[in-house]
Amino acid sequence: MKTTSRSVLVLSALASLGWSATTLAAPSRVGDIATTVVRFKDLDLSTADGAQKLYERISTAARIVCRDARYTEIRECRSRAVDDAVRAVGRPLLSSVHRSTLDRVEEVVLR
């Protein structure tokens, strides 16, 4: 997926939603795949702050896209959507924020 326009798609198996940095569009169906565009043209991904803000936007978009999933599938849907989006952006600091978040969740689960 090309991210040259400084946006990334967050995907799931539900309905299609539109997302921008500041507003949400009304849901609409496009097949059985949900996509949410997360724009980050306003962020500097070479800084920790910019990467953290994009990660928060991706996580929010994943929650929105996956909100209609069956209760037992919500976590998997969100996890897959965030993983795919972080991989698509392909920026080291964003990947680091993502790994850090996963490590904290894993630590809590192990306690």
CNS distance restraints for C-alpha pairs under 8 A (distance, minus, plus):
assign (resid   1 and name CA) (resid  88 and name CA) 6.27 0.50 0.50
assign (resid   2 and name CA) (resid  88 and name CA) 7.77 0.50 0.50
assign (resid   3 and name CA) (resid   7 and name CA) 5.58 0.50 0.50
assign (resid   3 and name CA) (resid   8 and name CA) 6.03 0.50 0.50
assign (resid   3 and name CA) (resid  88 and name CA) 7.39 0.50 0.50
assign (resid   3 and name CA) (resid  89 and name CA) 6.39 0.50 0.50
assign (resid   5 and name CA) (resid  41 and name CA) 7.57 0.50 0.50
assign (resid   6 and name CA) (resid  39 and name CA) 6.16 0.50 0.50
assign (resid   6 and name CA) (resid  40 and name CA) 5.52 0.50 0.50
assign (resid   6 and name CA) (resid  41 and name CA) 5.07 0.50 0.50
assign (resid   7 and name CA) (resid  37 and name CA) 6.39 0.50 0.50
assign (resid   7 and name CA) (resid  38 and name CA) 5.40 0.50 0.50
assign (resid   7 and name CA) (resid  39 and name CA) 4.22 0.50 0.50
assign (resid   7 and name CA) (resid  40 and name CA) 5.69 0.50 0.50
assign (resid   7 and name CA) (resid  41 and name CA) 7.11 0.50 0.50
assign (resid   8 and name CA) (resid  37 and name CA) 5.62 0.50 0.50
assign (resid   8 and name CA) (resid  38 and name CA) 5.34 0.50 0.50
assign (resid   8 and name CA) (resid  39 and name CA) 6.63 0.50 0.50
assign (resid   8 and name CA) (resid  85 and name CA) 6.26 0.50 0.50
assign (resid   8 and name CA) (resid  88 and name CA) 6.90 0.50 0.50
assign (resid   8 and name CA) (resid  89 and name CA) 6.59 0.50 0.50
assign (resid   9 and name CA) (resid  35 and name CA) 5.96 0.50 0.50
assign (resid   9 and name CA) (resid  36 and name CA) 5.40 0.50 0.50
assign (resid   9 and name CA) (resid  37 and name CA) 4.62 0.50 0.50
assign (resid   9 and name CA) (resid  38 and name CA) 6.30 0.50 0.50
assign (resid   9 and name CA) (resid  85 and name CA) 6.25 0.50 0.50
assign (resid  10 and name CA) (resid  34 and name CA) 7.89 0.50 0.50
assign (resid  10 and name CA) (resid  35 and name CA) 5.49 0.50 0.50
assign (resid  10 and name CA) (resid  36 and name CA) 5.08 0.50 0.50
assign (resid  10 and name CA) (resid  37 and name CA) 6.43 0.50 0.50
assign (resid  10 and name CA) (resid  38 and name CA) 7.35 0.50 0.50
assign (resid  10 and name CA) (resid  58 and name CA) 7.06 0.50 0.50
assign (resid  10 and name CA) (resid  61 and name CA) 6.83 0.50 0.50
assign (resid  10 and name CA) (resid  62 and name CA) 6.40 0.50 0.50
assign (resid  10 and name CA) (resid  65 and name CA) 7.81 0.50 0.50
assign (resid  10 and name CA) (resid  81 and name CA) 5.32 0.50 0.50
assign (resid  10 and name CA) (resid  82 and name CA) 6.81 0.50 0.50
assign (resid  10 and name CA) (resid  84 and name CA) 7.07 0.50 0.50
assign (resid  10 and name CA) (resid  85 and name CA) 5.45 0.50 0.50
assign (resid  11 and name CA) (resid  33 and name CA) 6.82 0.50 0.50
assign (resid  11 and name CA) (resid  34 and name CA) 5.40 0.50 0.50
assign (resid  11 and name CA) (resid  35 and name CA) 4.64 0.50 0.50
assign (resid  11 and name CA) (resid  36 and name CA) 6.63 0.50 0.50
assign (resid  11 and name CA) (resid  62 and name CA) 7.69 0.50 0.50
assign (resid  11 and name CA) (resid  65 and name CA) 7.39 0.50 0.50
assign (resid  11 and name CA) (resid  81 and name CA) 5.24 0.50 0.50
assign (resid  11 and name CA) (resid  84 and name CA) 7.61 0.50 0.50
assign (resid  11 and name CA) (resid  85 and name CA) 7.85 0.50 0.50
assign (resid  12 and name CA) (resid  33 and name CA) 5.72 0.50 0.50
assign (resid  12 and name CA) (resid  34 and name CA) 4.90 0.50 0.50
assign (resid  12 and name CA) (resid  35 and name CA) 6.65 0.50 0.50
assign (resid  12 and name CA) (resid  62 and name CA) 8.00 0.50 0.50
assign (resid  12 and name CA) (resid  65 and name CA) 6.46 0.50 0.50
assign (resid  12 and name CA) (resid  66 and name CA) 6.57 0.50 0.50
assign (resid  12 and name CA) (resid  77 and name CA) 6.19 0.50 0.50
assign (resid  12 and name CA) (resid  78 and name CA) 7.91 0.50 0.50
assign (resid  12 and name CA) (resid  80 and name CA) 7.72 0.50 0.50
assign (resid  12 and name CA) (resid  81 and name CA) 6.11 0.50 0.50
assign (resid  13 and name CA) (resid  32 and name CA) 5.59 0.50 0.50
assign (resid  13 and name CA) (resid  33 and name CA) 4.41 0.50 0.50
assign (resid  13 and name CA) (resid  34 and name CA) 5.54 0.50 0.50
assign (resid  13 and name CA) (resid  77 and name CA) 7.88 0.50 0.50
assign (resid  14 and name CA) (resid  32 and name CA) 5.54 0.50 0.50
assign (resid  14 and name CA) (resid  33 and name CA) 5.40 0.50 0.50
assign (resid  14 and name CA) (resid  34 and name CA) 4.92 0.50 0.50
assign (resid  14 and name CA) (resid  65 and name CA) 7.03 0.50 0.50
assign (resid  14 and name CA) (resid  66 and name CA) 6.99 0.50 0.50
assign (resid  14 and name CA) (resid  68 and name CA) 6.95 0.50 0.50
assign (resid  14 and name CA) (resid  69 and name CA) 6.91 0.50 0.50
assign (resid  15 and name CA) (resid  27 and name CA) 6.90 0.50 0.50
assign (resid  15 and name CA) (resid  28 and name CA) 6.27 0.50 0.50
assign (resid  15 and name CA) (resid  29 and name CA) 4.80 0.50 0.50
assign (resid  15 and name CA) (resid  30 and name CA) 6.52 0.50 0.50
assign (resid  15 and name CA) (resid  31 and name CA) 7.56 0.50 0.50
assign (resid  15 and name CA) (resid  32 and name CA) 6.25 0.50 0.50
assign (resid  15 and name CA) (resid  33 and name CA) 6.03 0.50 0.50
assign (resid  15 and name CA) (resid  34 and name CA) 4.39 0.50 0.50
assign (resid  15 and name CA) (resid  35 and name CA) 7.46 0.50 0.50
assign (resid  15 and name CA) (resid  65 and name CA) 7.23 0.50 0.50
assign (resid  16 and name CA) (resid  27 and name CA) 5.89 0.50 0.50
assign (resid  16 and name CA) (resid  28 and name CA) 5.17 0.50 0.50
assign (resid  16 and name CA) (resid  29 and name CA) 5.06 0.50 0.50
assign (resid  16 and name CA) (resid  30 and name CA) 5.75 0.50 0.50
assign (resid  16 and name CA) (resid  33 and name CA) 6.72 0.50 0.50
assign (resid  16 and name CA) (resid  34 and name CA) 4.06 0.50 0.50
assign (resid  16 and name CA) (resid  35 and name CA) 5.06 0.50 0.50
assign (resid  16 and name CA) (resid  36 and name CA) 6.76 0.50 0.50
assign (resid  16 and name CA) (resid  65 and name CA) 7.49 0.50 0.50
assign (resid  17 and name CA) (resid  24 and name CA) 7.73 0.50 0.50
assign (resid  17 and name CA) (resid  25 and name CA) 6.33 0.50 0.50
assign (resid  17 and name CA) (resid  26 and name CA) 6.49 0.50 0.50
assign (resid  17 and name CA) (resid  27 and name CA) 4.64 0.50 0.50
assign (resid  17 and name CA) (resid  28 and name CA) 6.15 0.50 0.50
assign (resid  17 and name CA) (resid  34 and name CA) 6.64 0.50 0.50
assign (resid  17 and name CA) (resid  35 and name CA) 6.02 0.50 0.50
assign (resid  17 and name CA) (resid  36 and name CA) 5.27 0.50 0.50
assign (resid  17 and name CA) (resid  65 and name CA) 6.82 0.50 0.50
assign (resid  18 and name CA) (resid  24 and name CA) 5.93 0.50 0.50
assign (resid  18 and name CA) (resid  25 and name CA) 4.78 0.50 0.50
assign (resid  18 and name CA) (resid  26 and name CA) 7.03 0.50 0.50
assign (resid  18 and name CA) (resid  27 and name CA) 7.14 0.50 0.50
assign (resid  18 and name CA) (resid  35 and name CA) 7.36 0.50 0.50
assign (resid  18 and name CA) (resid  36 and name CA) 5.12 0.50 0.50
assign (resid  18 and name CA) (resid  37 and name CA) 6.01 0.50 0.50
assign (resid  19 and name CA) (resid  23 and name CA) 6.24 0.50 0.50
assign (resid  19 and name CA) (resid  24 and name CA) 4.75 0.50 0.50
assign (resid  19 and name CA) (resid  25 and name CA) 6.17 0.50 0.50
assign (resid  19 and name CA) (resid  36 and name CA) 5.56 0.50 0.50
assign (resid  19 and name CA) (resid  37 and name CA) 5.19 0.50 0.50
assign (resid  19 and name CA) (resid  38 and name CA) 5.74 0.50 0.50
assign (resid  19 and name CA) (resid  39 and name CA) 7.67 0.50 0.50
assign (resid  19 and name CA) (resid  61 and name CA) 7.20 0.50 0.50
assign (resid  20 and name CA) (resid  24 and name CA) 6.32 0.50 0.50
assign (resid  20 and name CA) (resid  37 and name CA) 6.60 0.50 0.50
assign (resid  20 and name CA) (resid  38 and name CA) 5.61 0.50 0.50
assign (resid  20 and name CA) (resid  39 and name CA) 5.52 0.50 0.50
assign (resid  21 and name CA) (resid  38 and name CA) 6.59 0.50 0.50
assign (resid  21 and name CA) (resid  39 and name CA) 5.62 0.50 0.50
assign (resid  21 and name CA) (resid  40 and name CA) 6.97 0.50 0.50
assign (resid  21 and name CA) (resid  57 and name CA) 7.49 0.50 0.50
assign (resid  29 and name CA) (resid  34 and name CA) 7.62 0.50 0.50
assign (resid  30 and name CA) (resid  34 and name CA) 7.17 0.50 0.50
assign (resid  34 and name CA) (resid  65 and name CA) 6.34 0.50 0.50
assign (resid  35 and name CA) (resid  65 and name CA) 7.18 0.50 0.50
assign (resid  36 and name CA) (resid  61 and name CA) 6.46 0.50 0.50
assign (resid  36 and name CA) (resid  65 and name CA) 6.92 0.50 0.50
assign (resid  38 and name CA) (resid  57 and name CA) 6.79 0.50 0.50
assign (resid  38 and name CA) (resid  58 and name CA) 6.56 0.50 0.50
assign (resid  38 and name CA) (resid  61 and name CA) 7.22 0.50 0.50
assign (resid  40 and name CA) (resid  54 and name CA) 6.61 0.50 0.50
assign (resid  43 and name CA) (resid  50 and name CA) 5.17 0.50 0.50
assign (resid  43 and name CA) (resid  51 and name CA) 7.78 0.50 0.50
assign (resid  43 and name CA) (resid  53 and name CA) 7.78 0.50 0.50
assign (resid  43 and name CA) (resid  54 and name CA) 7.44 0.50 0.50
assign (resid  44 and name CA) (resid  50 and name CA) 5.02 0.50 0.50
assign (resid  44 and name CA) (resid  51 and name CA) 7.41 0.50 0.50
assign (resid  45 and name CA) (resid  49 and name CA) 7.90 0.50 0.50
assign (resid  45 and name CA) (resid  50 and name CA) 4.91 0.50 0.50
assign (resid  45 and name CA) (resid  51 and name CA) 5.01 0.50 0.50
assign (resid  45 and name CA) (resid  91 and name CA) 7.25 0.50 0.50
assign (resid  45 and name CA) (resid  93 and name CA) 7.09 0.50 0.50
assign (resid  45 and name CA) (resid  94 and name CA) 7.35 0.50 0.50
assign (resid  46 and name CA) (resid  50 and name CA) 7.09 0.50 0.50
assign (resid  46 and name CA) (resid  51 and name CA) 7.32 0.50 0.50
assign (resid  46 and name CA) (resid  93 and name CA) 6.96 0.50 0.50
assign (resid  47 and name CA) (resid  51 and name CA) 6.31 0.50 0.50
assign (resid  47 and name CA) (resid  93 and name CA) 7.38 0.50 0.50
assign (resid  48 and name CA) (resid  52 and name CA) 6.05 0.50 0.50
assign (resid  48 and name CA) (resid  93 and name CA) 6.40 0.50 0.50
assign (resid  48 and name CA) (resid  94 and name CA) 7.99 0.50 0.50
assign (resid  49 and name CA) (resid  53 and name CA) 6.18 0.50 0.50
assign (resid  50 and name CA) (resid  54 and name CA) 6.27 0.50 0.50
assign (resid  51 and name CA) (resid  55 and name CA) 6.14 0.50 0.50
assign (resid  51 and name CA) (resid  93 and name CA) 5.91 0.50 0.50
assign (resid  51 and name CA) (resid  94 and name CA) 4.81 0.50 0.50
assign (resid  51 and name CA) (resid  97 and name CA) 7.11 0.50 0.50
assign (resid  52 and name CA) (resid  56 and name CA) 6.25 0.50 0.50
assign (resid  52 and name CA) (resid  94 and name CA) 6.91 0.50 0.50
assign (resid  52 and name CA) (resid  97 and name CA) 6.45 0.50 0.50
assign (resid  53 and name CA) (resid  57 and name CA) 6.34 0.50 0.50
assign (resid  54 and name CA) (resid  58 and name CA) 6.14 0.50 0.50
assign (resid  54 and name CA) (resid  94 and name CA) 7.59 0.50 0.50
assign (resid  55 and name CA) (resid  59 and name CA) 6.09 0.50 0.50
assign (resid  55 and name CA) (resid  86 and name CA) 7.85 0.50 0.50
assign (resid  55 and name CA) (resid  94 and name CA) 6.68 0.50 0.50
assign (resid  55 and name CA) (resid  97 and name CA) 7.25 0.50 0.50
assign (resid  55 and name CA) (resid  98 and name CA) 7.21 0.50 0.50
assign (resid  56 and name CA) (resid  60 and name CA) 6.11 0.50 0.50
assign (resid  57 and name CA) (resid  61 and name CA) 6.10 0.50 0.50
assign (resid  58 and name CA) (resid  62 and name CA) 6.13 0.50 0.50
assign (resid  58 and name CA) (resid  82 and name CA) 6.24 0.50 0.50
assign (resid  58 and name CA) (resid  85 and name CA) 7.11 0.50 0.50
assign (resid  59 and name CA) (resid  63 and name CA) 6.30 0.50 0.50
assign (resid  59 and name CA) (resid  78 and name CA) 7.62 0.50 0.50
assign (resid  59 and name CA) (resid  82 and name CA) 6.24 0.50 0.50
assign (resid  60 and name CA) (resid  64 and name CA) 6.34 0.50 0.50
assign (resid  61 and name CA) (resid  65 and name CA) 6.08 0.50 0.50
assign (resid  62 and name CA) (resid  66 and name CA) 5.92 0.50 0.50
assign (resid  62 and name CA) (resid  77 and name CA) 7.74 0.50 0.50
assign (resid  62 and name CA) (resid  78 and name CA) 5.13 0.50 0.50
assign (resid  62 and name CA) (resid  81 and name CA) 5.78 0.50 0.50
assign (resid  62 and name CA) (resid  82 and name CA) 6.34 0.50 0.50
assign (resid  63 and name CA) (resid  67 and name CA) 5.82 0.50 0.50
assign (resid  63 and name CA) (resid  78 and name CA) 6.19 0.50 0.50
assign (resid  66 and name CA) (resid  74 and name CA) 6.02 0.50 0.50
assign (resid  66 and name CA) (resid  77 and name CA) 5.94 0.50 0.50
assign (resid  66 and name CA) (resid  78 and name CA) 6.13 0.50 0.50
assign (resid  67 and name CA) (resid  74 and name CA) 7.05 0.50 0.50
assign (resid  69 and name CA) (resid  73 and name CA) 6.04 0.50 0.50
assign (resid  69 and name CA) (resid  74 and name CA) 5.50 0.50 0.50
assign (resid  69 and name CA) (resid  77 and name CA) 7.53 0.50 0.50
assign (resid  70 and name CA) (resid  74 and name CA) 6.29 0.50 0.50
assign (resid  73 and name CA) (resid  77 and name CA) 6.05 0.50 0.50
assign (resid  74 and name CA) (resid  78 and name CA) 6.15 0.50 0.50
assign (resid  75 and name CA) (resid  79 and name CA) 6.00 0.50 0.50
assign (resid  76 and name CA) (resid  80 and name CA) 6.01 0.50 0.50
assign (resid  77 and name CA) (resid  81 and name CA) 6.10 0.50 0.50
assign (resid  78 and name CA) (resid  82 and name CA) 6.11 0.50 0.50
assign (resid  79 and name CA) (resid  83 and name CA) 6.02 0.50 0.50
assign (resid  80 and name CA) (resid  84 and name CA) 6.01 0.50 0.50
assign (resid  81 and name CA) (resid  85 and name CA) 6.17 0.50 0.50
assign (resid  82 and name CA) (resid  86 and name CA) 6.07 0.50 0.50
assign (resid  83 and name CA) (resid  87 and name CA) 6.12 0.50 0.50
assign (resid  84 and name CA) (resid  88 and name CA) 6.06 0.50 0.50
assign (resid  85 and name CA) (resid  89 and name CA) 6.31 0.50 0.50
assign (resid  86 and name CA) (resid  90 and name CA) 6.32 0.50 0.50
assign (resid  86 and name CA) (resid  91 and name CA) 7.76 0.50 0.50
assign (resid  86 and name CA) (resid  94 and name CA) 6.69 0.50 0.50
assign (resid  86 and name CA) (resid  95 and name CA) 6.23 0.50 0.50
assign (resid  86 and name CA) (resid  98 and name CA) 7.47 0.50 0.50
assign (resid  87 and name CA) (resid  95 and name CA) 7.46 0.50 0.50
assign (resid  90 and name CA) (resid  94 and name CA) 7.68 0.50 0.50
assign (resid  90 and name CA) (resid  95 and name CA) 7.25 0.50 0.50
assign (resid  91 and name CA) (resid  95 and name CA) 6.26 0.50 0.50
assign (resid  92 and name CA) (resid  96 and name CA) 6.11 0.50 0.50
assign (resid  93 and name CA) (resid  97 and name CA) 6.25 0.50 0.50
assign (resid  94 and name CA) (resid  98 and name CA) 6.26 0.50 0.50
assign (resid  95 and name CA) (resid  99 and name CA) 6.16 0.50 0.50
assign (resid  96 and name CA) (resid 100 and name CA) 6.05 0.50 0.50
assign (resid  97 and name CA) (resid 101 and name CA) 6.23 0.50 0.50
assign (resid  98 and name CA) (resid 102 and name CA) 6.26 0.50 0.50
assign (resid  99 and name CA) (resid 103 and name CA) 6.07 0.50 0.50
assign (resid 100 and name CA) (resid 104 and name CA) 6.32 0.50 0.50
assign (resid 101 and name CA) (resid 105 and name CA) 6.36 0.50 0.50
assign (resid 102 and name CA) (resid 106 and name CA) 6.11 0.50 0.50
assign (resid 103 and name CA) (resid 107 and name CA) 6.11 0.50 0.50
assign (resid 104 and name CA) (resid 108 and name CA) 6.36 0.50 0.50
assign (resid 105 and name CA) (resid 109 and name CA) 6.28 0.50 0.50
assign (resid 106 and name CA) (resid 110 and name CA) 6.22 0.50 0.50
assign (resid 107 and name CA) (resid 111 and name CA) 6.50 0.50 0.50
